[in-house]
Amino acid sequence: MKLPVYFVSHGGGPWPYIPQMEASNATLAASLADIPKQIGNKPKAILMVSAHWETRGSFTVMANPAPGMLYDYYGFPENTYNIQYPAPGSPELAARVQQLLTEAGLPVGSDAQRGFDHGAFVPAFVMYPAADVPMVQLSIDANYDPKLHLALGRALAPLRDEGVLIVGSGLSYHNLRQIYGGGAAASAQFDAWLQQVLLNSPIHQRDQLLEQWESAPAARLAHPREDHLIPLMVAAGAAEGDSASCVYHESQAFAGITASSFRFG
């Protein structure tokens, strides 16, 4: 059975481990917890493309059989620096990812030391709290070329038939400097464009429209750096022409911004 592909807005910091933040992210939590129900059978593994791992010149895949933790945030309660998400890695999946990217002519290497960053372990914890699904991370390229990342997704598409759940983890709005200022308006405008492109535009035009995302309303106000948008390109590339649906949407998320997550297939 071919698995769907997801782009998830992963929220702010280690929110599932902070009671006050957990309460304010209840809608997001419910959407993530529903993903295993949508899929049905537990996937063989998760391939997580997190906004929080950038490499330059070559994609890098996590080859650590027992990944540790990377607490890539600051200013949060002490307990959030002791979080453990003990999902196993999968050197087998890492090797398969390297094979697929090499066959597609994309540069790729491996990292046997890398641990899970919060763009990976936060959504994974809500989806699979028992940490019983192997997870491998794959980096994004620091040049943020949308065409390149769409091609990356297309190269990964065969994994969907192999029991691997591909998840792009970012945020549909990511401008922390203005999140408490003009974030509400900018996020709403950009989200409306995303909804139009992913849900209502002809699927054969989707990749081209995503490549031209900078022309969208409030694009650079929503993403002054597009690190949190690029995982969407990977998900859309892996979608192979499947239609999209919105699986999470809030107009008052976090500091009053609009945020969404999408499923393909």
N, C-alpha and C positions, 0 to 999 in steps of 0.2 A: 504494500500500500504506500502510495506516495504521500509523504508528510507535507503539511503546509509550511510556509515560511513566515516569520514574524519580524516586525520592527516594533520594539517596545520603548516607550518613554520610561526610563528607569527611576525617575524621581530624584530627590536631592539627598546625597550622602547616604549614610547607613540607616535610613529611616525605619525599616522594619524592626530594628533593635532599640528604638527609642519610643517609649509609650506615647508621648505627646505627638510625635511625628507619625507614628503608626495610625493613630486615630484620624489625623487630618489627611492621610493617604488611603483611607478605607476604600474608595472607589478604584484607585489604582491597584490596591492589593487584591480586590475581588476580581479584577480583570486578569491579573497574572495567575491567580489561583485557579481560574477557569480554563487556562490553556491546557493543562493535562486532561481535563474533561472533554475539551473539544477534540483533542487528538485521539483519545480512547486508549489504545495500548501504549505502554510506557516506551519511549524511544530507546534505541540502542545506546545513543549518546547525544549530547548537545554540542554543537559547534557555535560558540558565542563570539560574535564580532563586536567588541566593546569600543566605545568612543575613547576609553581611557588607556588604550594601548596604541601608540603611534610608533612606526618605524619609518626609516627613510631609505628609499632605493630598492627595498626588497620587502615583501610581506614575510612575516615570521609567525610560525605556528608553535604553540606550546606543546612540548614533547615530554613534559614532566609527568611521570606515572603517579605521583602523589603530590599535587601542587599545594604549596603553602598559601599564605595570605599576604596581600599587598594592601595596606591601609592607606590608600591614596586620597586622603581627605584630612582636614585639620579643623580644630575648634569644636569637636564633638565630645560627648561624655566619655569618661575613661573606659567604660565597659566596651565601647565600640572599637577599642584597639586590642581587644582580646577575643574578638569574634573568631569562631572557627566554622568554616563550611567545608567539611572533609570529603567532598565528592572526589572520587578517583579521577585521574587523568586517563588518557587513552593513547599511548604511543602508536597503537595500530591506526587509530583515526588520524593522528598527526601525520603518519607516513602516507596515508591515503590522500590527505589534503595536499601534501607536497607533490604527490604523483599527479593529481588533477591540475594543479597550477603549473607544473612543469610542462605537462602536455598542452596546456593552453598558451604556453610561451610567456608566462608571468614569473618574475623572479621571486624565489621563496627560500627561506631558511628555517631553521628550527632553534628553539630555546629550551633547554632541558632544566632550567632553573626557575623560570617565570612562575609566579603565583597568581591567584585569582585577584583581580582588582574589583572595586565595588560596582563597576558597570556590569560585571559578570555575576558576582556572588549575591548581590542584592536581589535581582530578579529571579535568579536560580533558586534562592532560598524560599521565596514566596511560592514559586511554582512547585518545587520539589524539596520541601523542608527536611526530609529524611536524608538528603544528599546521597541518594542511591542511584543516581544516573551519572555516568561518567561525563565529564565536561572538558572540552578543549577550547582554548581561546586562539583567535587569529587576529593579528594586528591590522590596522588600517595604515595606509601610506600617508605620511605627514604633508604631502603636497595636495591632498584632498581633491584629486582630479575625479570628478563624478563619472566620467566615461571609463576610467580605469577601474573604478570600484563596481560599476555595472558589469564590466567584463569579469571581474573577480567573482561576482555572484553567479554569472553564467557558467563559469568554470566549476563552481561548487555544486551546481544543480543536480548532478547525478547522485549526490549524497541523500537527496530526498527519497530516492528509491531504495536506499540502503539502510533505512531506519534511523537516520541522523536528523535531528531537529536543528535547523539553522535559525539562529536568532540574532538580529541586529539590535544592539542595545545602545540607545542614545537618548535624545530628547527632541521633540518636535519644535521646541523653543529653547534657546540656550544663550541668553545674554544676561549674565549675572550682575553686570554693572548697572543695568537699567531695569532689572526685574521688578523693583519696587517703584519705578518711575513710569516709563512708557511701555512697560512690558505687557500690560493688558491689551492695549490697542494693537501693538505690533504682533503679538502672538496670535490674536484673533484674525488679523488680516492674513498672516502667513498660513495659519491653519486652514483658513477657508480655501486658499490656493491649493494646499496639499489635498484637501478633501476633493476638490474639483479634478485635480490631476489623477489621483489614485482611484477614485470611485466613479467618476462621471465622464472622463475623457476616454476616447478610443484606446484600447490597450496597445495597439500597434504604435501609438504616438507617445506612450508613457515614458519610455527611456529618453526620447528626445526632449520631452518637456522637463524631465528631471535633470538632464544635462544643463538645461538653461535656467536652473532654479534661481540664479541671481537676478533674473528679470521679474521674479514674483513680487507682489506687493509686500513691502516691509522686509524683504529678504535679509538685507544686511543688518537691520535692526533686530531681527529674530536670531540671526546667526552671524555675528561679527567674525567668529571663527567657526567653520562648519564641521568641526570634529564630531559634534553630536548629531549632525544630519547625515554624514557619510555612511553610517551603518544602514540607513534606509536604502541607499543606492545598492549596497550589497544584497539586501533582501529583495529588492525589486529585480535585480539581475538574476537572482536564483529562482524567481517566480515563473520564468519560462512562459510568459503570456497568460498566466492564471489571473483571474479577477481578484480584486482586493476588497476587503471589508474593514470597517472601523470597529475595533474591539475594545477601545477605551477612549473616552472623550470627556473632558471637563472644561468648563469655561471659567472656573474659579479654583484652579489647582495652585498649590504652593502659595505664591504671593499674588493670587488673583489672575494668573495667566491661563491661557487656553493651551491644553496639551492633549495629544492623541497618540494612540498606538494602532497598528494595522496588521492585518493578516492577509497573506496571499495564498490562494488555493483553499 
